[in-house]
Amino acid sequence: MEALYDNLNAAPLPLPACSMKKNGHHVCIIGGGGTGGALAYDLALRGFAVTLLEKGELTSGTTGRHHGQLHCGARYAYGDRNIARECFEESVILSRIAGSCIEYNGGFFVALTDEEADFEKAFIEGCLESGIPARKVKKEKILAIEPRLGAVKTGVFVPDGTFDAFRLPMMFFSAAKMLGARIMPWHEVVGFDITNGRMQAVIAQNLLTRESGASVSGKELRIEADYVINASGAWAGKIGELAGADIPVTPAPGAMLAVKGRLVDRVISRMRPPSDGDILVPQRGLTIIGSTQRVTDNPDGILPTESEIEFLKAKAEEMVPGFASLPVHAAWAAARPLAGSRKHKFGNTADSAVIDDVEGRSLSRDFMILDHAASDHIMGFATILGGKATVLRAMAEKTANFICSALHVESECRTDEYSLPSWREYFRGSRS
C-alpha cells in the first residue's frame, strides 16, 4: 500500500515523441469509448500502427454516460477482492498520470439503518483484505464534513474520487493521436473480410459522407490489419454478428439523475452490498444519484423511465433530505457491457425487463478477452468484454499484452509511467 502512495507522489515522465520505433504491425480497434482509447494509446506506445473506428462521436456510447466515480474498489471488496484490489491500484495510477481531470476527494460509506450498521465490520474487513485503506469514522465527524446527510448511524472513510467522464478518456485519445494512431469517429463497421479462417480487413463506412438512403456498395473503406479488437462495449454482440461470432454480452442499462447544487463534497455510498440507487457523486456544481439496472437486447437509444427517475429521487432523499425537491439538471441512461449472456443465464427474459439485484448484479463486473480463434475459429480477432471505467488503463494493458503474444511481439506496458496530455490536445492536434 505504501508503494502505491509513493507512486502517486512520484512525478510521471513526459510522453515520448511520436517518432519512436515501430514494430511493423497494424491493429484495428472497433469502438471509441474509454477502453478503445486507452488501448489505442497503449499499442501506439509499444510501436504498433493503430486505426480506431467509432460509429459516432468519441465517448458517445456508455463511456460518456456514467456518473464519473473513481472507484477505489470498496464497493466490490465484500464480494470480489480481486476486482476491489485492481480498482484501488488503478485509481492511484490514474490520479498520478491524469490528475488534471480527477478530484481525489475521498468518500464515505454510511449506514442509515441498523442492518447497514451491522454490515460495517464485514465491509471494513473486505476493504483491508483488498488493500484498501478504509477506516471507521464517528457519525459526528461525518456530519461535520457532510452536514446535508440524513440520519447517519455510522460510517467508513475510503479513498474514492470523481473524474470527468469525457475528459479522462479524451486524454488517452490525445496521447494515442500524438503517437501516430489514426482515430476515425463517424465510421461505422459494416462487415469484415475473413479469408481461410483469418481476419484480413475491416469494412467501414464514413457516415459523414454517406448520402441519405444510399446503399453500402461503393461507399466502403477497407482497413487491413494484422489484428482486430472489438472494443464496442454493449454493442459487441452486434459487431460479432457481422463476423459470424457469438459474443456473450448483456447490455444492462442503468439510469442516473443529476440535480443542480453540490450537496456533498465526497462520494457518498450506502454501506451494504451493491444495489440500486446507493451512490451520490458530486460533479462540479451538480449532485448525481445512481444507478438502476435492467437488461435489454438493444443498447441504442436508451432513456430512463419515469419509474426509474422517481426511484432515484426517493433513494437520494434517504441520504440527503431535500434532494427530491431540487431542480433536475438531467436524467439519462447508460448501457453497461456486462460479460455474460442474458439468454444463457436467465432464459428468454422480455426485452428491457427490469431485473432484480440477484440476477442482474450476478453478471460479472470483471474484464475478459474473448479470443475468437478459440471460440469461433477466426484468427486475428478478439473481443473485450466487461470491466469498469476506473480500470480502463489496466484493461488496455492486458489486451495489449494479449495482442503482443498473438503477434509474437516483445514489448512491455509503460502507460503507468507517463503523464497524459490534456484532453484539449486532441482537438488542437499538437503539443503546444
C-alpha positions as CSV (number, residue, x, y, z in Angstrom):
1,M,0.0,0.0,0.0
2,E,2.8,2.4,0.9
3,A,4.4,1.7,-2.5
4,L,1.2,2.7,-4.3
5,Y,1.1,6.1,-2.5
6,D,4.8,6.6,-3.2
7,N,3.9,6.0,-6.9
8,L,1.1,8.7,-6.5
9,N,3.6,11.2,-5.2
10,A,6.3,10.5,-7.9
11,A,6.3,12.8,-10.9
12,P,5.3,11.0,-14.1
13,L,7.5,11.2,-17.1
14,P,6.7,13.3,-20.2
15,L,5.1,11.5,-23.1
16,P,7.8,10.4,-25.6
17,A,7.9,11.7,-29.1
18,C,5.8,10.1,-31.8
19,S,9.0,9.2,-33.8
20,M,9.5,6.1,-31.6
21,K,10.5,2.8,-33.2
22,K,7.6,1.0,-34.9
23,N,7.2,-2.8,-34.8
24,G,5.6,-3.2,-38.2
25,H,2.2,-4.5,-37.1
26,H,-1.1,-2.8,-37.6
27,V,-4.1,-3.2,-35.2
28,C,-7.6,-2.0,-35.9
29,I,-9.8,-1.2,-32.8
30,I,-13.6,-1.0,-33.1
31,G,-15.1,1.3,-30.5
32,G,-14.3,4.8,-29.5
33,G,-15.0,4.6,-25.8
34,G,-12.6,4.7,-22.9
35,T,-11.4,1.2,-23.4
36,G,-10.7,1.7,-27.1
37,G,-8.9,5.0,-26.4
38,A,-6.7,3.5,-23.7
39,L,-5.9,0.5,-25.9
40,A,-5.0,2.8,-28.8
41,Y,-2.6,4.7,-26.6
42,D,-1.0,1.6,-25.1
43,L,-0.5,-0.1,-28.5
44,A,0.9,3.1,-30.1
45,L,3.3,3.5,-27.2
46,R,4.5,-0.1,-27.9
47,G,5.2,0.8,-31.5
48,F,2.1,-0.6,-33.2
49,A,0.3,1.2,-36.1
50,V,-3.2,1.8,-34.9
51,T,-6.5,2.6,-36.5
52,L,-9.6,3.1,-34.3
53,L,-13.1,3.2,-35.7
54,E,-16.2,4.7,-33.9
55,K,-19.6,4.9,-35.5
56,G,-20.5,8.1,-33.6
57,E,-18.5,10.7,-31.8
58,L,-15.8,9.6,-29.4
59,T,-17.2,8.6,-25.9
60,S,-20.7,8.9,-27.2
61,G,-21.7,5.4,-26.0
62,T,-21.5,4.1,-22.4
63,T,-18.3,6.0,-21.6
64,G,-19.8,9.4,-21.8
65,R,-22.9,8.5,-19.8
66,H,-21.7,7.2,-16.5
67,H,-21.5,9.3,-13.3
68,G,-17.7,9.6,-13.2
69,Q,-16.9,7.8,-10.0
70,L,-13.3,6.9,-9.5
71,H,-13.8,3.6,-7.7
72,C,-11.3,2.8,-5.0
73,G,-12.8,-0.7,-5.1
74,A,-14.5,-0.6,-1.7
75,R,-17.9,-1.2,-3.4
76,Y,-16.7,-4.6,-4.5
77,A,-14.5,-5.6,-1.6
78,Y,-17.2,-7.7,0.1
79,G,-17.9,-9.7,-3.0
80,D,-14.7,-9.8,-5.1
81,R,-11.4,-9.0,-3.6
82,N,-9.5,-9.1,-6.9
83,I,-11.8,-6.5,-8.6
84,A,-11.6,-4.4,-5.5
85,R,-7.8,-4.5,-5.4
86,E,-7.4,-3.7,-9.1
87,C,-9.8,-0.7,-8.8
88,F,-7.7,0.7,-5.9
89,E,-4.4,0.2,-7.7
90,E,-5.8,1.8,-10.9
91,S,-7.4,4.7,-9.1
92,V,-4.0,5.6,-7.6
93,I,-2.3,5.3,-11.0
94,L,-4.9,7.5,-12.7
95,S,-4.6,10.1,-10.0
96,R,-0.9,10.3,-10.9
97,I,-1.0,10.3,-14.7
98,A,-4.3,12.1,-15.3
99,G,-4.6,14.3,-12.2
100,S,-5.9,17.4,-14.1
101,C,-9.4,15.8,-14.6
102,I,-9.6,13.9,-11.3
103,E,-10.9,15.1,-7.9
104,Y,-9.4,12.7,-5.5
105,N,-11.7,13.8,-2.7
106,G,-12.4,10.6,-0.9
107,G,-15.7,9.1,0.0
108,F,-17.9,7.8,2.9
109,F,-19.8,4.6,3.1
110,V,-22.7,5.4,5.5
111,A,-25.1,3.3,7.4
112,L,-28.6,4.7,7.6
113,T,-30.3,1.6,9.1
114,D,-29.4,-0.9,11.8
115,E,-29.0,-3.6,9.2
116,E,-26.4,-1.4,7.3
117,A,-24.6,-0.7,10.6
118,D,-24.3,-4.4,11.2
119,F,-22.5,-4.7,7.9
120,E,-19.7,-2.4,8.9
121,K,-17.3,-4.9,10.3
122,A,-17.5,-7.2,7.3
123,F,-17.2,-4.2,5.0
124,I,-14.0,-2.9,6.6
125,E,-12.5,-6.4,6.7
126,G,-13.2,-6.8,3.0
127,C,-11.6,-3.5,2.2
128,L,-8.5,-4.1,4.3
129,E,-8.0,-7.6,2.8
130,S,-8.2,-6.0,-0.6
131,G,-5.5,-3.5,0.3
132,I,-7.9,-0.5,0.5
133,P,-7.2,1.8,3.5
134,A,-10.7,2.0,4.9
135,R,-11.3,3.4,8.4
136,K,-14.3,3.9,10.7
137,V,-15.4,7.5,11.3
138,K,-17.7,8.7,14.0
139,K,-21.0,9.9,12.8
140,E,-20.5,13.3,14.4
141,K,-17.4,13.9,12.3
142,I,-19.1,12.7,9.1
143,L,-21.9,15.1,9.7
144,A,-19.5,17.9,10.4
145,I,-17.9,17.3,7.0
146,E,-21.1,16.5,5.1
147,P,-23.9,18.4,7.0
148,R,-26.6,17.7,4.4
149,L,-26.6,13.9,5.1
150,G,-29.5,12.5,6.9
151,A,-29.7,10.2,10.0
152,V,-26.3,8.6,9.8
153,K,-25.7,5.8,12.3
154,T,-22.0,5.1,11.5
155,G,-19.7,5.4,8.5
156,V,-16.4,4.4,6.9
157,F,-13.9,6.6,5.0
158,V,-12.5,5.2,1.8
159,P,-10.2,6.8,-0.9
160,D,-12.9,7.2,-3.6
161,G,-12.9,10.1,-6.0
162,T,-14.5,11.5,-9.2
163,F,-13.4,12.3,-12.7
164,D,-14.8,13.9,-15.8
165,A,-16.4,11.1,-17.9
166,F,-15.5,12.9,-21.2
167,R,-12.1,14.4,-20.4
168,L,-10.4,11.4,-18.9
169,P,-10.8,9.1,-21.9
170,M,-10.0,12.0,-24.2
171,M,-6.7,12.3,-22.5
172,F,-5.9,8.8,-23.7
173,F,-7.1,9.7,-27.2
174,S,-4.9,12.8,-27.2
175,A,-1.9,10.6,-26.3
176,A,-2.7,8.0,-28.9
177,K,-3.1,10.6,-31.6
178,M,0.2,12.3,-30.6
179,L,1.9,8.9,-31.1
180,G,0.5,8.4,-34.6
181,A,-2.7,6.5,-34.0
182,R,-5.4,7.1,-36.7
183,I,-8.6,8.0,-34.8
184,M,-11.7,7.8,-37.1
185,P,-15.1,8.8,-35.5
186,W,-18.2,8.6,-37.6
187,H,-17.0,5.4,-39.3
188,E,-19.4,2.5,-38.8
189,V,-18.2,-1.1,-39.3
190,V,-20.4,-2.8,-41.8
191,G,-18.5,-6.0,-42.4
192,F,-15.3,-8.0,-42.4
193,D,-13.1,-9.8,-44.8
194,I,-12.4,-13.2,-43.3
195,T,-10.5,-15.5,-45.6
196,N,-9.4,-19.0,-44.8
197,G,-10.4,-18.6,-41.1
198,R,-8.3,-15.4,-40.6
199,M,-9.4,-11.8,-40.2
200,Q,-8.0,-9.9,-43.1
201,A,-9.7,-6.5,-43.0
202,V,-12.5,-4.4,-41.5
203,I,-15.0,-2.9,-43.9
204,A,-16.3,0.5,-42.7
205,Q,-18.5,3.3,-43.9
206,N,-18.0,7.0,-43.4
207,L,-21.3,8.3,-42.0
208,L,-20.4,11.9,-42.6
209,T,-20.1,11.5,-46.4
210,R,-22.7,8.8,-46.9
211,E,-25.7,10.1,-48.9
212,S,-29.1,9.7,-47.3
213,G,-30.6,6.4,-48.4
214,A,-27.5,5.4,-50.3
215,S,-26.5,1.7,-50.3
216,V,-23.3,0.5,-48.7
217,S,-22.0,-0.5,-52.1
218,G,-19.5,2.0,-53.4
219,K,-19.2,3.7,-50.0
220,E,-16.9,1.3,-48.3
221,L,-13.5,1.8,-46.7
222,R,-11.3,-1.3,-46.4
223,I,-8.9,-1.3,-43.5
224,E,-6.4,-4.2,-43.5
225,A,-4.9,-5.2,-40.1
226,D,-2.8,-7.9,-38.5
227,Y,-5.2,-8.0,-35.6
228,V,-8.7,-6.6,-35.0
229,I,-10.1,-5.9,-31.5
230,N,-13.8,-5.5,-30.8
231,A,-14.0,-2.9,-28.0
232,S,-17.5,-1.7,-28.7
233,G,-18.8,-2.5,-25.2
234,A,-22.6,-3.1,-25.1
235,W,-22.6,-3.2,-28.9
236,A,-20.0,-6.0,-29.0
237,G,-22.7,-8.6,-29.9
238,K,-23.7,-6.6,-33.0
239,I,-20.1,-6.4,-34.2
240,G,-19.8,-10.1,-33.5
241,E,-22.8,-10.9,-35.7
242,L,-21.1,-9.2,-38.6
243,A,-18.2,-11.6,-38.3
244,G,-20.3,-14.6,-37.6
245,A,-19.1,-14.8,-34.0
246,D,-21.2,-15.5,-30.9
247,I,-20.3,-12.9,-28.2
248,P,-21.8,-13.4,-24.7
249,V,-22.5,-9.8,-23.6
250,T,-25.5,-8.4,-21.8
251,P,-26.4,-4.7,-22.4
252,A,-27.5,-3.6,-18.9
253,P,-28.9,-0.1,-18.9
254,G,-28.6,1.9,-15.7
255,A,-30.4,5.3,-15.1
256,M,-28.8,8.3,-13.4
257,L,-30.2,11.6,-12.2
258,A,-28.4,14.9,-11.6
259,V,-29.8,17.8,-9.6
260,K,-28.5,21.4,-9.5
261,G,-26.4,22.1,-6.5
262,R,-23.3,20.4,-5.0
263,L,-25.0,18.8,-1.9
264,V,-21.9,16.7,-0.9
265,D,-18.2,17.1,-1.5
266,R,-17.3,13.4,-1.3
267,V,-18.7,10.3,-2.9
268,I,-21.4,9.0,-0.6
269,S,-22.4,5.3,-0.7
270,R,-24.7,3.2,1.3
271,M,-22.9,0.6,3.5
272,R,-24.3,-2.6,2.0
273,P,-23.7,-4.9,-0.9
274,P,-24.0,-3.2,-4.3
275,S,-27.6,-2.3,-5.1
276,D,-29.7,0.2,-7.0
277,G,-29.7,3.9,-6.1
278,D,-26.9,3.7,-3.5
279,I,-24.3,6.2,-4.6
280,L,-24.2,10.0,-4.6
281,V,-21.4,11.6,-6.8
282,P,-20.5,15.3,-6.7
283,Q,-19.6,16.7,-10.2
284,R,-18.7,20.4,-10.2
285,G,-22.0,22.2,-9.3
286,L,-24.2,19.1,-9.6
287,T,-25.0,16.0,-7.5
288,I,-25.7,12.7,-9.2
289,I,-27.6,9.7,-7.9
290,G,-27.0,6.3,-9.5
291,S,-28.0,4.0,-10.6
292,T,-30.6,1.4,-11.6
293,Q,-30.2,-1.7,-13.6
294,R,-32.2,-3.6,-16.2
295,V,-31.4,-5.6,-19.3
296,T,-32.1,-5.1,-22.9
297,D,-31.4,-6.6,-26.3
298,N,-30.8,-3.3,-28.0
299,P,-28.3,-0.7,-26.4
300,D,-29.3,2.1,-28.8
301,G,-31.5,5.0,-27.8
302,I,-31.9,4.1,-24.2
303,L,-33.7,6.5,-21.9
304,P,-34.5,6.4,-18.2
305,T,-38.1,5.5,-17.4
306,E,-40.3,7.7,-15.2
307,S,-40.3,4.9,-12.5
308,E,-36.5,4.9,-12.5
309,I,-36.4,8.7,-12.1
310,E,-38.8,8.6,-9.2
311,F,-37.0,5.7,-7.6
312,L,-33.7,7.5,-7.8
313,K,-35.2,10.7,-6.3
314,A,-36.6,8.6,-3.4
315,K,-33.3,6.8,-2.7
316,A,-31.3,10.1,-2.8
317,E,-33.8,11.7,-0.4
318,E,-33.0,9.0,2.1
319,M,-29.3,10.0,2.0
320,V,-29.8,13.8,1.6
321,P,-33.1,15.2,2.7
322,G,-34.3,17.8,0.3
323,F,-32.7,16.2,-2.8
324,A,-36.0,15.4,-4.4
325,S,-37.2,19.0,-4.3
326,L,-34.2,20.4,-6.2
327,P,-34.3,21.3,-9.9
328,V,-33.4,18.4,-12.1
329,H,-30.4,19.1,-14.3
330,A,-30.5,15.9,-16.4
331,A,-31.6,12.3,-16.3
332,W,-30.0,9.7,-18.6
333,A,-29.2,6.1,-19.0
334,A,-26.1,4.1,-20.0
335,A,-25.8,0.5,-21.2
336,R,-23.2,-1.4,-19.2
337,P,-21.5,-4.1,-21.2
338,L,-21.7,-7.0,-18.7
339,A,-19.7,-10.1,-19.6
340,G,-22.1,-13.0,-19.8
341,S,-25.2,-13.8,-21.9
342,R,-28.6,-13.0,-20.5
343,K,-30.0,-15.7,-22.8
344,H,-27.7,-18.3,-21.3
345,K,-28.1,-17.2,-17.7
346,F,-31.7,-16.0,-17.5
347,G,-33.6,-17.6,-20.4
348,N,-35.8,-15.6,-22.7
349,T,-36.5,-12.6,-20.4
350,A,-38.6,-9.9,-22.0
351,D,-36.7,-7.1,-23.7
352,S,-35.9,-4.2,-21.4
353,A,-37.4,-6.1,-18.4
354,V,-36.4,-4.9,-15.0
355,I,-34.3,-7.5,-13.2
356,D,-33.7,-7.8,-9.5
357,D,-30.3,-7.3,-7.8
358,V,-29.6,-11.0,-7.5
359,E,-29.8,-11.9,-11.2
360,G,-28.7,-8.6,-12.7
361,R,-25.7,-8.0,-10.4
362,S,-24.6,-11.6,-10.7
363,L,-23.3,-10.8,-14.1
364,S,-19.6,-10.1,-13.9
365,R,-18.1,-6.6,-13.5
366,D,-14.8,-8.2,-14.3
367,F,-13.0,-8.0,-17.6
368,M,-12.3,-10.7,-20.1
369,I,-10.7,-11.1,-23.5
370,L,-12.6,-13.4,-25.9
371,D,-10.3,-15.0,-28.4
372,H,-12.3,-15.8,-31.5
373,A,-9.7,-18.2,-32.8
374,A,-10.7,-20.5,-30.0
375,S,-14.5,-19.7,-29.8
376,D,-15.4,-19.1,-33.5
377,H,-12.3,-20.3,-35.5
378,I,-11.5,-16.7,-36.6
379,M,-7.8,-16.0,-36.3
380,G,-6.6,-12.4,-35.7
381,F,-9.9,-11.3,-34.0
382,A,-10.7,-10.8,-30.3
383,T,-13.4,-9.0,-28.2
384,I,-13.0,-7.1,-24.9
385,L,-15.9,-7.7,-22.5
386,G,-16.9,-6.2,-19.2
387,G,-14.8,-4.0,-17.0
388,K,-15.2,-0.6,-15.4
389,A,-14.2,2.9,-16.3
390,T,-11.7,3.1,-13.4
391,V,-9.7,0.2,-14.8
392,L,-9.6,1.3,-18.4
393,R,-5.8,1.6,-18.4
394,A,-5.4,-1.9,-16.9
395,M,-7.9,-3.4,-19.4
396,A,-5.9,-1.9,-22.2
397,E,-2.6,-3.2,-20.7
398,K,-3.9,-6.8,-20.5
399,T,-5.4,-6.6,-24.0
400,A,-2.2,-5.2,-25.5
401,N,-0.2,-7.9,-23.8
402,F,-2.6,-10.5,-25.4
403,I,-2.1,-8.9,-28.8
404,C,1.7,-8.9,-28.4
405,S,1.6,-12.6,-27.5
406,A,-0.6,-13.4,-30.5
407,L,1.7,-11.5,-32.9
408,H,5.0,-12.6,-31.2
409,V,6.0,-9.0,-30.3
410,E,8.1,-8.5,-27.2
411,S,7.1,-5.2,-25.6
412,E,6.1,-4.2,-22.1
413,C,3.4,-1.8,-21.0
414,R,4.6,1.7,-19.9
415,T,1.3,3.6,-19.7
416,D,1.6,3.9,-15.9
417,E,4.9,5.9,-16.3
418,Y,3.9,8.8,-18.5
419,S,1.8,11.9,-17.8
420,L,-1.2,12.0,-20.1
421,P,-1.6,15.2,-22.2
422,S,-4.7,17.5,-21.8
423,W,-7.9,16.4,-23.5
424,R,-7.7,19.7,-25.4
425,E,-4.6,18.4,-27.3
426,Y,-6.8,16.0,-29.2
427,F,-8.7,18.9,-30.8
428,R,-5.6,21.1,-31.2
429,G,-3.7,18.4,-32.9
430,S,-0.4,19.4,-31.4
431,R,1.6,19.6,-28.2
432,S,1.6,23.4,-28.0
